[in-house]
Amino acid sequence: MPSTKSSTILSSEPIVEDCEENTQLPSGAIPAADTLRGWLVVAGAFIYFMMSIGCVNSYGVYNQEYQINEFPHVPSSTLAWIGTMQFGTIGFLAVGSGILVERFDARWVGGVGTIIAGTGLLAASACTTPTQLVVTQGIIFGIGGSGLVVVAMSLPLQWMDKYRPLAAGIAVAGSSIGGLWMSFATRAMVSRLGRQWALRITGLLLIAVCGAATPLMKRRIHVPPRDKIIDYTVLGNAKFVILFLFGIVGMAGYYLPYAYMPSFSVVVLHQEPSWGAVISAILNVGSFFGRIITGTLAGSIGSTNALLLSTFLAVLSILGLWLPFKNLAVLAVAAFLFGSSSGSIVSLVPVVTATLFGIKRLPSILGLILISYSFGMLLGSPVGGRLLDVYGHGTNYMPLLIYSGAVYAVGLVLFIILRWSMSNDIRQII
């Protein structure tokens, strides 16, 4: 493939040639892309993301409640496992969910996931110890959330070609909207009704809303039963390995601001507890606009270039703003910039994956990528919480901030290597 000033690499054709999944698809065997049916799938994916990752993104409000009021003598690193196991379980089970989406009706996968995720939150409302919350609010919710996320992440990419980056951005922006209104709603419910009723109401709402969206989630491509359950050839591809490592370090830094910026505003800046919800909301507002903007920008400069730019801005928001300043206004700016830039790790990594490996086996390949997110989560909030407890004594966030910025900086270096391996022409749209 040429690498010239005017050359482009579009998402409609995979650029990696040595993976089994790149078998040509018969054009008459699948519905047309970029149709109204596809946009309905995007709408359903938006709702799935809003209720699943929205719960994860708003966990900072619960973490603040647990850390300050309910379990003040429990180490931050222990409480961090609740939020960590939410997304960690989603990622570790994503390969299995991806296989189910490829082999069976995605609507069944989403429907069962809806019931399990909602049940996890309902069960958490009866819990009285951090260990019980790790199992219910963390693991059980994550089991159901895995089905929701894989369906929502892969189906819009199947149904879209020309508008794939924008569709991915719109779908994943649902997590930002969910995190936004859930942050305020959860804070209000916890203050007025208590943590238990906040979980019950959220669980019932998740079941109702995602249940209504499930009929929209019809897959476009069916993987024949004779095909391998998992295409292991991708594991030996250097670009996949780099993308996998990027997922680990990128996700390690991704949820630290979501988990600790709200409590930072209260513990370090001595603001009212309600400011925790405000900071969480700012993160999600930035994430919403960032995902739409980067999705649109990716159509002009390429999804890989857009993700590289976003990763740089995320590093800047942590090391250039949050770390050196103890000021509420600067924290708000850092939260908005981090939210708007870091959200692309969820919305654009799937697009880059489709660019590299095609869409036929995308659900299971994305499942493998989501495993890297789970490893990243294990290196994220628990390690950050441990640094806060041991070296920051619960009040000095400096070690946590340095760690968050450092792991994101490593991710930036890895993605530069991936971009260079795809093309050494910095002007190329890819």
MARLUM-767431 format. One record per atom (N, C-alpha, C, CB): residue in one letter; x, y, z. Coordinates in steps of 0.1 Angstrom, whole numbers, plus 5000, padded with zeros to 4 digits. Glycine has a CB too. Example, Ala and Ser with C-alpha at 12.3 -4.5 7.8 and 13.67 -1.06 7.14 Angstrom:
<nodes>
A513249435078;A512349555078;A513249675078;A511349555090;S512849785071;S513749895071;S512950005079;S514149945057;
</nodes>
This chain:
<nodes>
M500849885000;M500050005000;M500950125000;M499050005012;P500650224992;P501550344991;P501450425003;P501150424979;S502450495005;S502450595017;S502850725012;S503450545028;T501950805006;T502150935000;T501351035008;T501850924985;K501651155003;K500951275010;K499451255009;K501451405004;S498951204998;S497451204996;S496851075000;S497151244982;S497750975004;S497150835006;S496450835019;S498350735006;T495450745019;T494650725031;T494450575034;T493250795029;I494150545046;I493850405050;I492450415056;I494850335059;L491450365050;L490050375055;L489750245063;L489150395044;S488650265071;S488250155080;S487450045073;S487450205091;S487150055060;S486349955053;S487149835049;S485750015041;E488449845049;E489249725045;E490349705056;E489949745031;P490549585060;P491649555070;P492949575064;P491449415076;I493949625072;I495249645066;I496249535070;I495749785070;V495849445079;V496649335083;V496249215075;V496549305098;E497149155068;E496849045058;E497048905063;E497649065046;D497648885075;D498048755079;D497048695090;D499448755085;C495948755092;C494948695101;C493848625094;C494348815110;E493448515099;E492448425093;E491148495091;E492248305101;E490848595100;E489448655099;E489248745087;E489248725111;N490348775079;N490248865068;N489648795056;N491548925065;T489048685057;T488448615046;T487348705040;T487848485050;Q487348725027;Q486348815020;Q484948765023;Q486648815005;L484048865026;L482648835029;L481848855016;L482148935040;P480948755013;P480148775001;P479248885003;P479348644999;S479248984993;S478549104995;S477049084995;S478849194983;G476548984989;G475048964989;G474548885001;G474648884977;A475448845010;A475048765021;A474748845033;A476148665024;I475048975033;I474849055045;I474049185041;I476149095051;P473349245050;P472649365047;P473549485044;P471749405059;A473049585037;A473949705034;A474349775046;A473149795024;A475549835046;A475949925057;A475450065055;A477549925057;D475650145066;D475250285066;D473850315063;D476150355056;T472950225068;T471450245066;T470750285079;T470850115060;L469450315078;L468650345090;L468750235100;L467250375086;R468750105095;R468849995104;R470150005113;R468749865097;G471150045106;G472450055114;G472350165124;G473550085104;W471750275121;W471650385131;W470750345143;W471150515124;L469750255140;L468950205151;L469850125161;L467750125146;V470750045155;V471649965163;V472550065171;V472549875154;V472950175165;V473850275172;V473050325184;V474250385163;A471750355182;A470850405193;A470750305204;A469450445187;G470550185201;G470550085211;G471850065218;G470149945205;A472950075211;A474250065217;A474550185227;A475350065206;F474050305223;F474150425231;F473450395245;F473450545224;I472250335244;I471550305257;I472250205265;I470150255253;Y472750095258;Y473549995266;Y474750055273;Y474049885256;F475550145265;F476650205272;F476250305283;F477450285261;M475150375281;M474650465291;M474450405304;M473450535286;M473850285304;M473450215316;M474550125322;M472150135314;S475450075313;S476449985319;S477750065323;S476849885308;I478450125313;I479650195316;I479250325323;I480450235303;G478050375321;G477650495329;G477650465344;G476150535325;C477250335348;C477350295362;C478750295367;C476650165364;V479650245358;V481050235361;V481650375363;V481850155351;N481350465353;N481850595354;N481350685365;N481550675341;S480250655371;S479650725382;S480050655395;S478150735381;Y480850555395;Y481150485407;Y481950575417;Y482050365404;G482650675412;G483350765421;G482450825432;G483950885413;V481150845429;V480250895439;V480050795450;V478850935433;Y479950665446;Y479850555456;Y481150545464;Y479450425450;N482250555457;N483550545463;N483750655474;N484650545453;Q483350775470;Q483350885480;Q482550855492;Q482951015473;E481350795490;E480450765501;E481150655510;E479150715496;Y481650555504;Y482250445511;Y483550495519;Y482650325502;Q484350575512;Q485650615517;Q485450715529;Q486450685507;I484450805528;I484350905538;I483350875549;I483951035531;N482250805545;N481150785555;N480950645560;N479850835549;E480750555550;E480350415554;E481450325559;E479650355542;F482650335552;F483750255556;F485050335558;F484050145546;P485050435567;P486150535568;P487450465572;P485850645577;H487350345579;H488550285584;H489050175575;H488350225598;V488450155563;V488850055554;V489850125544;V487649995546;P490950065541;P491950125532;P491350155518;P493150025530;S491750265512;S491250305499;S491550195488;S491950435495;S492650125490;S493050025480;S492049905481;S494449965483;T491449885492;T490449775494;T489149825487;T490149745509;L488649945490;L487449995484;L487550005469;L487050135490;A488750035464;A488950045450;A488649915442;A490350085447;W488649805449;W488349675442;W486949665438;W488749565451;I486049745444;I484649735440;I484549785426;I483749815450;G484949915423;G484949965410;G485849895400;G485350115410;T486949845405;T487849775396;T487249645391;T489149735404;M486549575399;M485949445395;M484749475386;M485549365407;Q484149585386;Q483049615377;Q483549605363;Q482449755379;F484549685359;F485049685346;F486049565344;F485749815342;G486749525354;G487649415353;G486849285349;G488349385366;T485749265355;T484949145351;T484349165337;T483849125361;I483949285333;I483549305320;I484549265310;I483149455318;G485849305312;G486849275303;G487249135303;G488049355306;F487449065314;F487848925315;F486848835308;F488148885329;L485648865309;L484548785303;L484248825288;L483348785311;A484948925283;A484548985270;A484748885259;A485349105268;V485748805259;V486048705249;V484848605248;V487348625251;G484448555259;G483248465259;G482048535254;G483048415273;S481848665258;S480648735253;S480748755238;S480548875260;G481948785233;G482148805219;G481848685211;G483648845216;I482248565216;I481948435210;I480448415209;I482648315217;L479748445220;L478248435220;L477648525210;L477748465234;V478148645209;V477548745199;V477748695185;V478248885201;E478948635182;E479248575169;E478348455166;E480748545168;R478048375175;R477448245173;R475948245175;R478048145182;F475448335183;F474048335187;F473448475184;F473848295201;D472148485187;D471448615185;D471948715196;D469948595187;A472548825191;A473048925200;A472048985210;A473649045193;R470748975206;R469649025215;R469548935227;R468349035207;W469748805226;W469748725237;W470848755247;W469748575233;V472048775241;V473248805249;V472948935257;V474448825240;G472449035250;G472149165257;G471049155267;G471749265246;G470049075264;G468949055273;G469348985286;G467848975267;V470148885285;V470548805297;V471548895305;V471248675293;G472448975297;G473349065304;G472649165312;G474249125294;T471549215306;T470649315313;T470149265327;T469549365304;I469649145327;I469049095339;I470149075349;I468348955336;I471349015345;I472348985355;I472949115361;I473548905348;A473249215352;A473749345357;A472849415367;A474049435345;G471549415363;G470549475372;G470449405385;G469249485366;T470549275385;T470449195397;T471649215406;T470349045393;G472849235400;G474049265408;G473849395416;G475249285399;L473249495410;L473049625418;L471949605428;L472649735408;L470949535425;L469949505435;L470449425447;L468749425429;A471349325444;A471949255455;A472849335463;A472649135449;A473549435457;A474449515464;A473749605474;A475249605454;S472549635472;S471749725481;S471549655495;S470449755475;A471749525495;A471549445508;A472949425515;A470849325505;C473949465508;C475349435514;C475749535524;C476349435502;T476549475534;T477049565545;T478549565547;T476349515558;T479249495538;T480749485539;T481349515525;T481149345545;P482549565525;P483249585512;P483349455504;P484649645514;T483649335511;T483749215504;T482449175496;T484149105513;Q481349195503;Q480049165497;Q479849255485;Q478949185507;L480249385486;L480049475475;L480949445463;L480349625480;V482149395466;V483049355455;V482349245447;V484349295461;V481649145454;V481049035447;V479749085439;V480648925457;T478949165445;T477749205439;T477849325430;T476649235450;Q478149445435;Q478349565427;Q479449555418;Q478549685437;G480449475421;G481649455412;G481449335403;G482849435420;I481549215408;I481649095399;I480349065392;I482148975407;I479249055400;I477949015393;I477549125383;I476848995404;F477649245387;F477349355377;F478249335365;F477549495384;G479549315367;G480449295356;G480149185347;G481849285361;I479649075352;I479248955344;I478149005334;I478748845352;G477149065339;G476049115330;G476549225321;G474849165338;G477349315326;G477849425319;G478749385307;G478649515327;S479449265308;S480249215297;S479449195285;S480949085302;G478249125286;G477349105275;G476949235269;G476249025279;L476549335277;L476049465272;L477149535265;L475549545284;V478349545270;V479449615264;V479849555251;V480549625274;V480049425250;V480549365238;V479549385227;V480849215240;V478249365230;V477149385220;V477249535215;V475849355226;A477249625225;A477249765221;A478549815214;A477049855234;M479649755217;M480849795211;M481049745197;M482049755220;S480649625194;S480849555181;S479849575171;S481049405184;L478549575175;L477449585165;L477449715156;L476149565171;P477649835162;P477649955154;P478749945144;P477850075162;L479949885147;L481049885137;L480749785126;L482349835145;Q479849685129;Q479449595118;Q478549665108;Q478749475124;W477649745114;W476549815105;W477049935098;W475449845114;M478249995102;M478650115096;M479950095089;M478850225107;D480150175078;D481450165070;D481950315069;D481250105056;K481250395061;K481750535059;K481650605072;K480850595049;Y480650585080;Y480450665093;Y480850585105;Y478950705094;R481750485103;R482150405115;R482750475127;R483150295110;P483750565125;P484250645137;P483150725144;P485450735132;L482350795136;L481250875142;L480250785149;L480550955131;A479950675143;A478950585149;A479550535163;A478550465140;A480750495162;A481450445175;A481450555185;A482850395172;G481750675181;G481750785191;G480450815197;G482250915184;I479350815189;I478050835194;I477650725203;I477050845182;A477850595199;A477450485208;A478150495221;A477850355201;V479450515221;V480250515234;V479950645242;V481750505231;A479550745235;A479150865242;A477950845252;A478750975233;G477250735250;G476250695259;G476750675273;G475450575255;S477950625274;S478550605287;S478850735294;S479950525286;S479150845287;S479350975292;S478051035297;S480051065282;I477051025289;I475751075293;I475250995306;I474651055282;G475450865306;G475050785318;G475850835330;G475250645315;G477150845328;G477950885339;G477651025344;G479450885336;L477151115335;L476851255339;L475551255347;L476551335326;W474451195342;W473251215350;W473251115362;W472051185341;M473951005361;M474050915372;M474850965384;M474650775368;S475851055380;S476651115391;S475751205400;S477751195385;F474951285393;F474051375401;F472951295408;F473551485392;A472351205400;A471251125405;A471651045417;A470651045394;T472850985416;T473350895427;T473650975439;T474550815422;R474251095437;R474551175449;R473251225456;R475351305444;A472251255448;A471051305453;A470351185461;A470051355443;M470351065454;M469650955461;M470350905473;M469550835451;V471650905473;V472450865485;V472150965496;V473950865482;S472151095493;S471951195504;S470551195510;S472151335498;R469551165501;R468151175505;R467551035509;R467251235495;L467950935502;L467350805504;L468250695510;L466850745491;G469550725509;G470550635514;G471150555502;G469950535524;R472350495505;R473050425494;R472350295490;R474450375500;Q471550235499;Q470850115495;Q469750135485;Q470250045508;W468950245487;W467950275478;W468450325465;W466950375484;A469650395465;A470250445453;A470550325444;A471550525456;L471150215450;L471450095442;L470250025437;L472250005450;R469150015445;R467949955441;R467350025429;R466949945452;I467250155430;I466550235419;I467350215406;I466450375423;T468750225407;T469550215396;T469450085389;T471050245399;G469449975397;G469349845392;G468049815384;G469449745403;L466949865390;L465649845383;L465549935371;L464449895393;L466150055371;L466150135359;L466950075348;L466650275363;L468150015352;L468949945342;L468149835335;L470249895348;I467449755342;I466749645337;I465649695327;I466049555348;A464949805331;A463849855323;A464349915310;A463049955331;V465350005311;V465850085300;V466649995290;V466750195304;C467549905295;C468249815286;C467349715280;C469449755293;G466349675288;G465349575282;G464649635271;G464449535293;A464249765271;A463549825260;A464449845248;A463049965264;A465749855250;A466649875238;A467149745232;A467949945243;T466949635239;T467449505234;T466949465220;T467149395244;P465649485217;P465149445204;P465849505192;P463649465203;L466549615195;L467249685184;L468549625180;L467549835188;M469149535189;M470549495188;M470649365180;M471049465202;K470349375167;K470549265158;K471849275151;K469349265147;R472549165150;R473849165143;R473649165128;R474649035148;R474749215121;R474749215107;R475449105101;R475349345102;I476449045107;I477248945102;I477248815111;I478748985100;H477048705104;H476948575111;H478248495108;H475748495108;V478948445119;V480148365117;V479648225115;V481148385129;P480048155104;P479648015102;P480147925113;P480147965088;P479347825117;P479747735127;P481047665125;P478647635130;R481447645112;R482647575108;R483947655112;R482647535094;D483747785113;D484947875116;D485347845131;D484548025115;K486647875133;K487147855147;K486447945156;K488747885147;I486347895169;I485647975179;I486448105182;I485547895192;I487748095182;I488548215184;I489648215173;I489248225198;D489948325167;D490948335157;D492348365164;D490648435146;Y493048255168;Y494248275176;Y495448335167;Y494648145182;T495248335154;T496348395146;T496648535149;T496048375131;V495648605154;V495848745157;V496748765169;V494448815160;L496848665177;L497748685189;L499248695185;L497548565198;G499548645174;G500948655169;G501348775161;G501348535162;N500348865159;N500548985151;N501149095160;N499249025145;A502149155155;A502849255163;A502049375166;A504149305156;K501149415156;K500349535159;K499249505169;K499649575145;F498749375169;F497849345180;F498449345193;F497249205177;V499649295194;V500449295207;V500649435212;V501749225206;I500949525203;I501149665208;I499849725212;I501749755196;L498749695205;L497449755208;L496949695221;L496449715197;F497349565224;F496949495236;F497649565248;F497349345236;L498949595246;L499749655257;L499249795259;L501249655253;F498949865248;F498350005250;F497049995258;F498050065236;G496249895256;G495049885264;G495349865278;G494249765259;I496349795282;I496749765296;I497049905303;I497849665297;V498049975297;V498550095304;V497550205302;V499950135298;G496850215291;G495850315289;G494750305299;G495350315275;M494250185301;M493150165311;M493650175325;M492550025308;A494950145328;A495450165341;A495350305345;A496950115342;G495550395336;G495450535339;G494050595337;G496450615331;Y493250525330;Y491950585326;Y491050605338;Y491250495316;Y490850505346;Y489850515357;Y490350585370;Y489250385360;L491650615371;L492150675383;L491550815385;L493650685382;P491450905375;P490751025377;P489251015380;P490951115364;Y488650915373;Y487150895376;Y486950855391;Y486650795367;A487950775396;A487750715409;A488250815420;A488550595411;Y489250905417;Y489850985427;Y489751135426;Y491250945428;M489351185414;M489151325413;M488051375422;M488851365399;P486851305423;P485851345432;P486251355447;P484651255431;S486951255452;S487351265466;S488551365467;S487851125470;F489351385457;F490451485457;F489851625460;F491151485444;S488651655454;S488051785456;S487551805471;S486851805447;V487251695477;V486751705491;V487951695501;V485751595494;V488851595499;V489851575509;V490951675508;V490451435507;V491451705496;V492551795494;V492151945493;V493351755481;L491051965485;L490652105483;L489552155493;L490052125469;H489152065502;H488252095513;H486852155508;H488852195522;Q486352095497;Q485052135492;Q483952055499;Q485052125477;E482752095497;E481552015502;E481451885494;E480252095500;P480951785500;P480851655494;P480051655480;P480051555503;S479151755479;S478451765466;S479451795454;S477451875467;W480551855457;W481551885447;W482151755440;W482651975452;G482051645448;G482551525442;G481651485430;G482451415452;A480351495432;A479451475420;A479651565409;A478051475425;V479951695412;V480151795402;V481451755394;V480351935408;I482551725400;I483751685393;I483451555384;I484851655403;S482751465390;S482451345382;S481551375370;S481651245391;A480651475372;A479851515361;A480651585350;A478751605365;I481651675354;I482451745345;I483351645336;I483451835352;L483851535343;L484551435336;L483651375325;L484951325346;N482451345328;N481551285319;N481051375308;N480351225326;V480851505311;V480551605301;V481651615291;V480251745307;G482851625296;G484051625287;G484151505278;G485251645295;S483851385285;S483851255277;S482851255266;S483651145287;F481651305269;F480651305258;F481051385246;F479351365264;F481451515249;F481851595237;F483051545231;F482051745242;G484051495239;G485251445233;G485051325224;G486151395244;R484151235227;R483851115219;R483151155206;R483051015226;I482251255206;I481651295194;I482651375185;I480451385197;I483451455191;I484451535184;I485551445178;I485051645193;T486051355186;T487151265180;T486551175170;T487751195192;G485251135172;G484651045161;G484551125148;G483351005166;T484151255149;T484051335137;T485451365131;T483351465140;L486351395140;L487751425136;L488451305129;L488551475148;A488151185135;A488651065129;A488251045115;A488250945137;G487151095111;G486751085097;G487551165088;G485251125095;S488251265093;S489051355085;S490551325086;S488851505089;I491051295098;I492451265099;I492751115102;I493051345111;G491751035103;G491950895106;G491850855121;G493350855101;S491250745124;S491050705138;S492350685145;S490250575138;T493350635139;T494650615146;T495250745150;T495650535137;N495250845140;N495850975143;N495051045154;N495851065131;A493651035154;A492851095164;A493051045178;A491351085160;L493250905178;L493550845191;L494950885197;L493450695190;L495850905188;L497250945192;L497151085198;L498250945180;L496451175192;L496251315197;L495551315210;L495551395187;S494551235211;S493751225224;S494551175235;S492551135222;T495451075233;T496251025243;T497251125248;T497050895238;F497851205239;F498751315243;F497951415252;F499251385231;L496751455249;L496051545257;L495651495270;L494751595249;A495451365271;A495151305284;A496351305293;A494751155282;V497551285288;V498751295296;V498951435300;V499951255287;L498651535292;L498851675295;L497851715306;L498551765283;S496651665306;S495651695316;S496051655330;S494251645313;I496751535331;I497151485344;I498451545349;I497351335343;L499551545340;L500851585344;L500951745343;L501851525336;G500151805335;G500351945333;G499352025341;G500151975318;L498251965345;L497152045352;L496851985366;L495952045344;W496451865367;W496051805379;W497151795389;W495351665377;L498351745385;L499451725393;L500051855400;L500551655386;P500351955392;P501052075398;P500152175405;P501752145387;F498852165403;F497952275409;F496952215419;F497252345398;K496752285430;K495752245440;K494752355440;K496352225454;N493952365430;N493052465428;N491752415421;N493652585418;L490552455426;L489352395422;L489052425407;L488152445430;A489352545403;A489152585389;A489952495380;A489352735387;V491252485383;V492152405375;V491752255375;V493652415380;L491252215387;L490852075387;L489652055378;L490452035402;A488752145377;A487652135368;A488052135353;A486652255370;V489052225350;V489552225336;V490252085333;V490552335334;A491052035343;A491751915341;A490751795339;A492651885353;A489651805347;A488651695346;A487951705332;A487551715357;F487651825327;F487051835314;F487951785303;F486551975311;L489251835304;L490251795293;L490451645294;L491551875295;F490651585306;F490851445307;F489651365301;F491151405321;G488451405305;G487251335301;G487151345286;G486051395307;S487451455280;S487251475265;S488251405257;S487251625262;S489451385263;S490551315256;S490651165258;S491851385259;S490451125271;S490650985274;S489550895270;S490750975289;G488350955267;G487250875263;G487450805250;G486050955261;S488350855242;S488650785229;S489250645230;S489550875221;I489850615242;I490350485244;I489250375243;I491150465257;V488050415246;V486950325245;V486250335232;V485850355256;S486150455226;S485450475213;S486250445201;S484850615213;L487550485201;L488350475189;L489250345189;L489250585188;V489550285200;V490350155199;V489550055191;V490650105213;P488250035193;P487549945185;P487549975170;P486049935189;V487550105167;V487650145152;V489050115147;V487350295151;V490050135155;V491450105150;V491549955149;V492450155161;T490949875158;T490949735157;T490249685144;T490249665169;A489149745140;A488449715128;A489249745116;A487049775127;T489949865117;T490849905106;T491949805104;T491450045109;L492549745115;L493649655114;L493149515110;L494349645127;F492049465115;F491649325114;F490349295107;F491649265127;G489649395103;G488349375096;G487249355106;G488449255087;I485949325101;I484849315110;I484249185111;I483749415104;K484649085104;K484048955104;K484148885118;K484648855094;R485348885124;R485548835137;R485748935148;R486748735137;L485149055145;L485349175154;L484949145169;L484649295149;P483749085171;P483349075185;P484348995194;P482049005186;S484848885188;S485848805196;S487148875197;S485948665190;I487648945187;I488849015187;I488749135197;I489349065173;L487649205197;L487449305207;L487449245221;L486149385204;G486849125222;G486949065235;G488349045240;G486248925234;L489249005231;L490648995235;L491249135239;L491448935223;I490849235232;I491349375236;I490749415249;I490849475225;L489549375252;L488949415265;L489649335277;L487449375265;I490249225274;I490949155284;I492149245288;I491549025279;S492749315279;S493849405282;S493349515291;S494449465269;Y492149565289;Y491549665297;Y491449615312;Y490149705292;S491049485313;S490949425326;S492249425334;S490349285326;F493249385327;F494649385333;F494949535337;F495649325323;G494649625328;G494849765331;G494149815344;G494549855320;M492849765345;M492149805357;M492849755370;M490749745356;L493349635369;L494049575381;L495349655384;L494449425378;L495949715374;L497049805376;L496749945379;L498049795365;G495449975378;G494950115380;G494550155394;G493850135370;S493250145396;S492650195409;S493250115421;S491150175409;P493449985421;P493949925433;P495449975436;P494049775432;V496249985426;V497650035428;V497550175432;V498450015415;G496750255425;G496650395429;G496150415444;G495650465420;G495150335447;G494650335461;G495750295471;G493450245463;R496550195468;R497650155476;R498650265478;R498350025471;L498950335467;L499950445468;L499350555476;L500250505453;L498050585475;L497450685483;L497550645498;L495950705479;D497250525501;D497250475515;D498650475521;D496650335516;V499650415514;V500950385520;V501850505519;V501650275513;Y501850575508;Y502750685506;Y502150825508;Y503450675492;G500850825506;G500050955507;G499350965520;G499150975496;H499250855528;H498650845541;H497150895540;H499350935551;G496550865529;G495150895527;G494751035523;G494350855539;T495751125524;T495451265521;T496351325510;T495551345534;N497551275509;N498551325499;N498351245486;N499951315504;Y497751305476;Y497451245463;Y498651245453;Y496251305457;M499751305457;M500851325447;M501351185442;M502051395454;P501651085450;P502050955444;P501050895434;P502350855455;L499850905437;L498750855429;L498750935415;L497450865435;L498951065416;L498851145404;L500051115395;L498851295407;I501251105401;I502451065393;I502250935386;I503751065402;Y501750835393;Y501550705387;Y500550715376;Y501050605398;S499450785378;S498450795367;S498950855355;S497250875372;G499750965356;G500351035345;G501350945338;G500851165349;A502150875346;A503250795341;A502750675332;A504150735352;V501750605337;V501250495329;V500550545316;V500250415337;Y499950655317;Y499350715304;Y500450755295;Y498450835307;A501550805300;A502650845292;A503250725285;A503750915300;V503350615292;V503850485285;V502850445274;V503950375296;G501550465277;G500650435266;G500850525254;G499250455271;L501150645256;L501450735245;L502650685237;L501750875250;V503650645243;V504850595236;V504450465228;V505950555246;L503750375234;L503250255227;L502450285215;L502550165236;F501550385216;F500750415204;F501450485193;F499550505209;I502450565197;I503350625187;I504050505179;I504450715194;I504450405186;I505150295179;I504150225170;I505650195190;L502850205175;L501850145166;L501650225154;L500550115174;R501450355156;R501150445144;R502350435134;R500950585149;W503550435139;W504750435131;W504850295123;W506050455139;S504350195130;S504450055123;S503350045112;S504149945133;M502350125113;M501250125103;M501750215091;M499950175108;S502450325094;S502950405083;S503850505089;S501750485075;N505050525083;N505950625089;N505750765083;N507350585086;D504650785075;D504350915069;D503350975079;D503750895055;I503751085086;I502951145096;I501751215090;I503751235105;R501751245077;R500651315070;R499651215065;R501251385058;Q499851085067;Q498850995061;Q497650975070;Q499550855060;I496450975064;I495250955071;I495050805074;I494051015063;I495150775086;I495050635090;I494450615104;I496450575090;
</nodes>
